[in-house]
Structures are given as C-alpha cells and as structure tokens.
Amino acid sequence: MKNHLKYQDKLVDTYFISKVGSSGERIIQNLPPLGRITKADFIPLIEQSMRAYEREFKEMNIHLFDDILELIAFTERTLSKPGGCLLMAGRSGVGRKTTTQLVAHMLNMSFFSPNINREYGMKEFKRDLKVVLQ
C-alpha cells in the first residue's frame, strides 16, 4: 500500500480527499477511493465551491489557511463515506459549522444544525430529529 500511495514523495502541502478519487479503485475496502491533491490545486477547488455556495445561500467569510484546509479535507473524507457522520464539538468561532456546510454543499448533501438555547430540552430535540428524518 505504501508504494501504491507513493509515500516516498514529499507530502508537504498535500491533502487526501475522496472527491478527486476518480479511478474507482479502492485502496482500503469500505472506504471511498482517495485522491491526493496539492495545496495549489485544493485552494482553487475550495474557492470555486465557496462561490457556488455563496450564489445559492449566503456569503462565507472563510480564510483558507492550513488548519481550515485540513478540516475541510477531513470533513469531506468523513462525510463521503457511505453512512458517514460527524459530531464536532469545541470552542466557538473555529469554523466547524461553516466548513461542514461547505463540504455538505460540495457533496450535494443537506445540512441541519439545531438552534440550541437555554430552554432547549428533550422535547425540542425530538422535534428537530423528526424534522431531519422526514
């Protein structure tokens, strides 16, 4: 597998995403094919997807630095798996929700985020879950 992925190459500024895995060959069973993309090619792909998202929904104020690019690649790999799901928790303002909305749009998926406040309880959770599953 090491030779197949060509790990002898330098992997600086390289991301692995399934969207560019066009060969259809599965390196690891039960995972989508992975493609390797350089940072120089990945940034225009993300910028194009951002423009498409902004035309359809709302403006995204994302600065594409390395941590955000890694988060986008990780989210894309995870959500592109059959039945892939993701629970992201942490400090606010890091960009998790925005990047996940962008990746969901890239993969033609719908995105739902509950509006949680102090009165949010089990009743509201069940209502939100019902809305999502319909």
C-alpha positions as CSV (number, residue, x, y, z in Angstrom):
1,M,0.0,0.0,0.0
2,K,2.9,2.3,0.7
3,N,4.1,2.1,-2.9
4,H,0.6,2.4,-4.2
5,L,0.1,5.8,-2.4
6,K,3.6,6.9,-3.3
7,Y,4.7,7.9,0.2
8,Q,8.2,8.3,-0.9
9,D,7.1,11.7,-2.3
10,K,7.1,14.7,0.0
11,L,3.6,15.2,1.5
12,V,4.1,18.8,2.4
13,D,1.0,20.9,1.4
14,T,-0.8,17.7,0.3
15,Y,-4.3,16.7,1.2
16,F,-6.2,13.5,0.7
17,I,-9.9,13.8,-0.3
18,S,-12.3,11.4,-1.9
19,K,-13.8,13.9,-4.3
20,V,-10.8,13.7,-6.6
21,G,-10.6,9.9,-6.3
22,S,-11.8,9.2,-9.9
23,S,-10.1,5.9,-10.6
24,G,-12.8,4.0,-8.7
25,E,-10.1,1.7,-7.3
26,R,-10.5,1.1,-3.6
27,I,-7.2,1.1,-1.7
28,I,-8.9,0.2,1.6
29,Q,-12.2,-1.7,1.5
30,N,-15.4,0.0,2.7
31,L,-13.8,3.5,2.1
32,P,-14.3,5.7,-1.0
33,P,-11.2,6.0,-3.3
34,L,-8.8,8.6,-2.1
35,G,-7.1,11.2,-4.3
36,R,-4.1,13.2,-3.5
37,I,-4.3,16.9,-4.2
38,T,-1.7,19.6,-3.6
39,K,-2.5,22.8,-1.8
40,A,-2.1,24.8,-5.0
41,D,-4.9,22.7,-6.6
42,F,-7.0,22.4,-3.5
43,I,-7.4,26.1,-2.8
44,P,-9.0,26.9,-6.2
45,L,-11.3,23.9,-5.8
46,I,-12.5,25.2,-2.4
47,E,-12.8,28.8,-3.7
48,Q,-14.9,27.6,-6.6
49,S,-17.2,25.6,-4.2
50,M,-17.4,28.7,-1.9
51,R,-18.5,30.9,-4.8
52,A,-21.2,28.3,-5.8
53,Y,-22.4,28.1,-2.2
54,E,-22.4,31.9,-1.8
55,R,-24.5,32.3,-5.0
56,E,-27.1,29.8,-3.7
57,F,-27.2,30.5,0.1
58,K,-25.2,33.1,2.0
59,E,-21.7,34.7,2.0
60,M,-19.0,32.7,3.7
61,N,-16.2,34.6,5.3
62,I,-13.6,31.8,5.4
63,H,-9.9,32.5,5.2
64,L,-8.2,29.4,3.7
65,F,-5.2,28.8,6.0
66,D,-3.8,25.3,6.6
67,D,-5.9,24.4,9.6
68,I,-9.1,25.2,7.7
69,L,-7.9,23.3,4.7
70,E,-7.2,20.2,6.9
71,L,-10.6,20.5,8.5
72,I,-12.3,20.7,5.1
73,A,-10.3,17.6,3.8
74,F,-11.1,15.6,7.0
75,T,-14.8,16.6,6.9
76,E,-15.0,15.7,3.2
77,R,-13.4,12.3,3.7
78,T,-15.7,11.5,6.6
79,L,-19.0,12.6,5.1
80,S,-18.2,11.0,1.7
81,K,-18.2,7.5,3.3
82,P,-21.5,5.6,3.0
83,G,-23.4,6.4,6.2
84,G,-20.6,8.8,7.2
85,C,-21.5,11.0,10.1
86,L,-19.7,13.6,12.1
87,L,-20.0,15.1,15.6
88,M,-17.9,18.2,16.0
89,A,-17.5,19.9,19.4
90,G,-15.3,22.5,20.8
91,R,-14.8,26.3,21.1
92,S,-17.0,28.6,19.1
93,G,-15.6,30.5,16.2
94,V,-13.2,27.9,14.9
95,G,-15.1,27.4,11.6
96,R,-16.5,23.9,12.1
97,K,-20.1,24.8,11.1
98,T,-19.1,26.9,8.1
99,T,-16.7,24.3,6.7
100,T,-19.2,21.5,7.2
101,Q,-21.9,23.5,5.4
102,L,-19.4,24.0,2.5
103,V,-18.5,20.3,2.3
104,A,-22.1,19.2,2.5
105,H,-22.9,21.5,-0.4
106,M,-19.9,20.1,-2.3
107,L,-21.2,16.6,-1.8
108,N,-24.8,17.5,-2.6
109,M,-26.0,16.8,1.0
110,S,-28.4,18.7,3.2
111,F,-27.2,20.3,6.4
112,F,-29.1,20.8,9.6
113,S,-27.9,22.5,12.8
114,P,-30.3,22.7,15.8
115,N,-30.8,26.1,17.3
116,I,-29.9,25.4,20.9
117,N,-30.7,27.8,23.7
118,R,-31.3,27.6,27.4
119,E,-34.8,26.2,27.0
120,Y,-33.7,23.5,24.6
121,G,-34.6,20.1,26.0
122,M,-35.6,16.6,25.1
123,K,-38.9,17.8,23.6
124,E,-37.2,20.2,21.2
125,F,-34.5,17.6,20.4
126,K,-37.2,15.0,19.4
127,R,-38.9,17.7,17.3
128,D,-35.7,18.6,15.5
129,L,-34.9,14.9,15.0
130,K,-38.3,14.3,13.5
131,V,-37.8,17.3,11.1
132,V,-34.4,15.9,10.0
133,L,-35.6,12.3,9.4
134,Q,-38.6,13.3,7.3
